[in-house]
Amino acid sequence: MDYESADSRSKGCWDPAASLTAFYDKWTSPLATPDFVVDDVWCGLDTPFGTVVPAEQIKLFTASPEAKLVMIEGGAHYLNATNPKEVNEALLEMVTKYQ
């Protein structure tokens, strides 16, 4: 899975082991699970990255003609699932700008 350093966790990034162990334990099975469904608890996980680290890291795209960070209020780890309208709008804006 992901790795976040002590520094990034202190800035609001998630600790995947602490956040996901209960799901791993619940969902791990030596048998096939064809009826498995991702539940609402999984979809409602907190924002994994906070705001500090993305703001720092977007500045590292120095060779890019544009580096734009947009934080989506209430967005979760699977942003395209929790906020599809906002994701689609941002993607369309980027694609049409550089076509």
C-alpha positions as CSV (number, residue, x, y, z in Angstrom):
1,M,0.0,0.0,0.0
2,D,1.0,3.6,0.4
3,Y,3.7,4.8,2.6
4,E,3.7,8.1,4.5
5,S,6.7,9.3,6.5
6,A,6.4,10.6,10.0
7,D,6.9,14.1,8.5
8,S,4.0,13.7,6.1
9,R,1.8,12.2,8.8
10,S,2.5,15.2,11.0
11,K,1.3,17.4,8.2
12,G,-2.1,15.7,8.0
13,C,-1.4,12.8,5.6
14,W,-2.9,9.5,6.5
15,D,-1.4,6.5,8.1
16,P,-2.7,3.6,5.9
17,A,-1.8,0.8,8.3
18,A,-3.8,2.4,11.1
19,S,-6.7,3.4,8.8
20,L,-7.0,0.2,6.8
21,T,-6.0,-2.7,9.1
22,A,-9.6,-3.3,10.2
23,F,-10.7,-3.5,6.5
24,Y,-7.8,-5.9,5.7
25,D,-8.9,-8.1,8.6
26,K,-12.5,-8.0,7.6
27,W,-12.0,-8.5,3.9
28,T,-9.2,-11.1,3.8
29,S,-10.3,-14.6,3.0
30,P,-8.5,-17.7,1.7
31,L,-11.7,-18.5,-0.2
32,A,-13.2,-16.8,-3.3
33,T,-15.6,-14.0,-2.5
34,P,-17.6,-13.4,-5.6
35,D,-20.3,-11.5,-3.7
36,F,-17.9,-9.0,-2.1
37,V,-19.1,-5.4,-2.3
38,V,-17.3,-2.3,-1.1
39,D,-19.4,-0.8,1.6
40,D,-20.3,2.8,2.6
41,V,-17.7,2.7,5.4
42,W,-14.9,2.2,2.9
43,C,-16.2,4.9,0.6
44,G,-16.4,7.4,3.5
45,L,-12.8,7.2,4.6
46,D,-11.1,10.5,5.5
47,T,-9.0,12.5,3.1
48,P,-5.7,10.7,2.9
49,F,-3.3,13.5,2.2
50,G,-4.3,16.5,4.2
51,T,-3.6,19.9,2.6
52,V,0.0,20.7,3.6
53,V,1.9,18.0,1.7
54,P,0.0,18.5,-1.7
55,A,0.6,22.2,-1.4
56,E,4.3,21.5,-0.9
57,Q,4.6,18.9,-3.6
58,I,2.7,20.8,-6.4
59,K,5.6,23.2,-6.3
60,L,8.0,20.4,-7.4
61,F,6.5,20.4,-10.9
62,T,9.0,23.0,-12.1
63,A,9.3,21.8,-15.7
64,S,5.5,21.8,-16.2
65,P,3.9,24.7,-18.1
66,E,1.3,24.8,-15.4
67,A,0.9,23.2,-12.0
68,K,-2.5,23.6,-10.5
69,L,-3.8,22.1,-7.2
70,V,-7.5,22.1,-6.5
71,M,-8.7,20.9,-3.1
72,I,-12.2,19.4,-3.2
73,E,-14.1,20.0,0.0
74,G,-15.4,16.7,1.3
75,G,-13.4,14.7,-1.2
76,A,-12.1,11.3,-0.1
77,H,-9.5,8.9,-1.2
78,Y,-11.4,7.8,-4.3
79,L,-12.2,11.4,-5.4
80,N,-13.6,10.3,-8.7
81,A,-16.2,8.2,-6.8
82,T,-17.0,10.8,-4.1
83,N,-17.0,13.9,-6.3
84,P,-17.3,12.8,-9.9
85,K,-18.7,16.2,-11.1
86,E,-15.7,18.1,-9.8
87,V,-13.3,15.6,-11.2
88,N,-14.9,15.6,-14.6
89,E,-14.9,19.3,-14.8
90,A,-11.2,19.6,-13.8
91,L,-10.2,16.9,-16.3
92,L,-12.2,18.5,-19.1
93,E,-10.7,21.9,-18.3
94,M,-7.2,20.4,-18.5
95,V,-7.8,18.4,-21.6
96,T,-9.4,21.1,-23.6
97,K,-6.8,23.7,-22.6
98,Y,-3.9,21.6,-23.9
99,Q,-5.5,19.9,-27.0
